[in-house]
Amino acid sequence: MVRSGLRSLLLACVLAFSVVTACKDPTRFDTTPTKATETVETPENCPASAEWLPSTPALDQFEPLPHPETECPFYRGAWQSFLVATQPGADGEPAFRSYPTIDDLFVSSKPHGVRNTAQRAWLGDIKQAGGRQILIDQRGRSIYYGIHTNQAFADFVDESGLKTVEGIKNASPTLFFPAGVVEFKSAWQDIEGVPAADYEGYITTTAWVPHLTQDPATHRIVEDKNEPRLIKVALLALHVVFTLPGHPEFIWATFEHVNGAGDIDNAPASALNPTLNDPYNLKDTGVACPAGYPLCKAGTKTNQGNQPLGETDLHLDEASQSFPGQQTSIYRMYPGSKSNGIDADEAIGSLNTNMKALFAQKAPNDKRGRYKLIGATWMDKPAFFKIDSSFQNDQGSALLQNTKRPEISQDDERKALLAKGISPTQDLLENGSDSPFSLLAGEDRLSSTAMESFTQSPAAFPNCFACHNTQAVTARGIPSGKDTSSATLLPPKLINISHVFSQFVLEETQ
């Protein structure tokens, strides 16, 4: 959302050299104030570039402006990065399938075969970060995850001496990511044996996945990546995480699959945001899940959703590699992925609409058109990207601790609000990430239903930076400040913003 309607609209038009849907003529809107203190805002149009399809060029590096300018350039960068990564090759496979993985980025002390062969799985890590719980679809099969990076990320790892556990641990705490690096986390559904027509609108591939076993005494689920099995999988969701000049904290964007009408079909969304008094919606007994969602059992009530199954309650059938009769039911807790409302950002809505029109015009059979940008978040004030910091709009925020500090009180917007007696907390509650007191921009309650299924609540990890910051990282893949029961893998570092490093250290040491 932007506060500078007409200027933002004009800027959005300038940003795209070629658009599928022409920017609306700003003269058609009456910009004459209706009252002495009131102006008319124009709808924001975030355009899609015709050059993106059918073959998508690499994202040019640029430094987008912060608020009060439009957020459109960040969302456009996310969409273009998604298109590049999922570009189908001559064999029909998405490009990122061949991108470097953790096995390629680092030198392991544990010998293993070549990944994505009968010697080594390339998907797995079925236990989600946070609570290490397992997401199980309506057929009783776990969702599998992959981590890939672009070549620029691999070059950074190599040039910075980060290829080993010792190299990572000994890296300077102030080492940060350059512009142009991208990492991807993907969520895949096992569709082995399912009619191909049921997943005609999905990006699909064959993948080697770990063989699962369950310890009969502890009931712990164990993955063996060195004894994989080959199955067919469908892409449910993709995190696209990229740096731009001035943004070493990454822009964190997420995409999910949609049906033919353009509606998200992995899991439904709640009608209302959760509250601090009822962060898990336990008081809501309405039906959250209608029929037809792979990640939500029909008839599940709101207060029953987003609840994981403990490993002691799981019953793995090793022969079928499934959990017969067991499912987890997920719904989106923040329907608009924002703390201060339930509506999606206008820029995202218009860009998704423009992308749908672009696909219809230039690539109607391209399966990339069956995915949708859910949202993105980044630091609106990257100057506050510092070591051992949590980038949340809470009482630990640098913008709330001492409003008399010059870098806070002398900002024009913040100064004006303080002069009116408006408290930073009040403005954050009303305006969310559009508040000048917000460290974050974009969607400050962004989660993927397929990847952060159980951590969406305001009492858990309700946005990307709740997990990804520059504090120490534990074995659960979360900041040490929120996990006192697990071993610390890495001390505070700027590169801890990415969990690629802590994941490698975990695999090597645990």
Secondary structure, DSSP 8 states (H G I E B T S, - for coil): --S-HHHHHHHHHHH-SSBSS----GGGS--S-SBTTB----------BGGGSSS-----------TTS-SHHHHHHHHHHHHHHH-B-TTS-BGGGGS--HHHHS--SS----TTBTTB-SSB--B-TTT--B-B-TTS-B-EEEEEE-HHHHHHHHHTT-SSHHHHHTS-TT----TT-EEEEEEEEE-TTS-GGGGTTS-EEEEEEEEEEE-TTT--EEEEEEEEEEEEEEEEEEEEEEEETTEEEEEEEEEEEB-TTS-B-SS-B-SS---SSSTT-TT--SB---TTBTTB-TT-BGGGTT----GGG---BTTTTB-TT------BSSTTSBTTBSS--HHHHHHHHHHHHHHHHH-TT-GGGGEEEEEEEEES-GGG--TT----SSTT-HHHH-TTSHHHHTSHHHHHHHHTT--HHHHHHHHGGGSTT-SEEE-TT---TTTSTT--STTS--SHHHHSSSS-EETTSSBGGG-SSS-EEE-S-GGGGSSHHHHHHHHHH-
